[in-house]
């Protein structure tokens, strides 16, 4: 509707031309692989980096504020402008001012039913973060509650980004990092002694959070920083569109959660109400294939979920799941 389609088509053509000219790997459209009826792409770039390329202690840059996803691997990953990226292509280097680090201590064991997403929303609602403490900082996540699977760590690397120069390193590479690389990518990675902070390393600030006190969270409309405990919600909102997926919530672990709920519903003959649309969008083709192997698709379809292949979607207001009507009060 905004008339952007010609620009998107031109960008796509430029992408294909660049790939052809320089002989590089193209994670392009699914139908480019021979299936003319397929929709979507091989995956969203931020997720593809972690699944296919980024390694611990590397520096990874991309022309997108969500590049810090690779921080879940102990990789210093951040977004840059197109000029910086073209310079990096030409010289192999990228210019930056070494930022300060912000230490986030997630202490204690999280309760059953609480996920890394809840921790992220709790942190974003912190008054110090909302006041701008995060701007220009490297977030370093430490503590017992960071000892979760890679997909959970990716929530932290994702949820705190967004175009203000924030960089992310979840934790120093550890046994979970080694497990993920071996299981997902067939890489035998060895942790070396230097791959962690020095004792007494300086920080711009330290935020300590008692995770045992965190309950399931939600965010009010307009900003992920508008977080509140689910128990504080006094009025049940009317839902027209429910959307799960894209780069933040389109991982294997996310679809495990979606299936847990929808399989429960399918077993009781429940379906999404006709006036509600429920979209589930895979972050990568690998996540789709994982759901097929696990037998999740039947429960999704039985309950009326609309499945979408990987692409930028509702989170960027440019695909199925985006609102097409003004909000009524």
Secondary structure, DSSP 8 states (H G I E B T S, - for coil): --S-HHHHHHHHHHHHHHHHHHT-----BGGGGT-TT--SBSB-HHHHHHHHT--TT-EEEESSGGGGGGGGGT-EEEE--HHHHHHHHHHS-------EEEEEEEES---TT--HHHHHHHHHTSHHIIIIITTTEEEEEESGGG-S-HHHHHHHHHHT-SSS--EEE-SS--HHHHHHHHHHH-------TTSS--TT---SEEEEEEGGG---EEE-TT-TT-EEEGGG--S----SEEEEEHHHH-SHHHHHHHHHHHHHHHTTT----TT-EEEEE-SBHHHHHHHHHHT-HHHHHHTT-EEE-SSS-GGGT-STTS--S----
